[in-house]
Amino acid sequence: MKASEKKDAIATLKLDGSLLIRSVYKGQVMFRTRGSFGYEFLDNASEMEWFKAKYPALFDPTLMEGYSLLLEWTSPANVIVIKYPEPELTLIGGILHAPDLPYLTMKQVEWTASFLGLPCVKWFPLTKAGWDEMLGDLETESTIEGYVLRLHGEQTLVKVKCVPYLTKHGLKSTLSTEKLVDMWFQQGQPDYKTFCDNFMKDFDEETFMWALGAISNLFDGVKEYNLITTHMAGKALERRGLSRKDAAIAGQADYGKTKRFSLYMNFWEGKPPKPDLLKTILLQSTKQVEIGMFKPTAISGD
């Protein structure tokens, strides 16, 4: 937050694809992904021919010779977590070939994108309003990966990812009951059909079938969780007229000195239940499962 006080902090949308670096070397345009000398090894490498027709200026070696352009390559054939409807190259940054290799500012990136006919990544200054918008997205937004903060004259880059994105990304590495529980709460405690529909929308049918057993197990726990919390809320309401001490004694007789008792007292006090308590109760009500990394048979990527 302090960085925004200098009024030179920028946030850009973080796209969920592969970084593609465009440079000119010995009169030829070169494209490579991070940590490699090319892109041809990618399953969706053939999309470059489509980009060549769509963005001819990007392939012109007489343009932007003294720069390395940073592009995000998103594609439905290379899904990490976020799905994109069609292949696209988006300009997200640039580096000037000078001794200190400075990043282009976002105003320069925006101009370059317009000059080359490319889409430019969404960006906004981190004023208080911009900061508040970003923090809200990081907690709840499920359709984006996150943001890149550009600080100190836009020369320091810090990546921050949305909580729902981290949950989904982690789930594909190892699916566990706890990760599904996190997803269920993040979605507002939906019913079984809505949760499955959301899961299919976020991933694909193959991933859904891989996770289906664990999802069914989760909803066995949800059924028990709903019975427990409904019982607690009812007991708390019955005892609303008692003193706190008497209500606590009655609650301990029902639930012991446990997290369930703490949640019962939340209900008795008329306070919104604490999220960590709700999560604990659901985990206690659900058989714990863990499944190894998802291995797709169709094209996927990371």
QUIBEL-V500246 format. One record per helix or strand. SS is the DSSP state (@ for helix, = for strand). FROM is the first residue (numbers start at 1). TO is the last residue. If there is no record, write none. Layout:
BEGIN
SS|FROM|TO ; SS|FROM|TO
END
This chain:
BEGIN
@|2|6 ; =|10|14 ; =|18|25 ; =|28|33 ; @|47|54 ; @|56|59 ; =|67|74 ; =|88|96 ; =|103|103 ; @|106|116 ; =|119|120 ; =|123|125 ; @|128|140 ; =|146|151 ; =|156|161 ; @|163|173 ; =|175|176 ; @|177|186 ; @|192|202 ; @|205|238 ; @|244|255 ; @|259|269 ; @|275|285 ; =|290|291
END
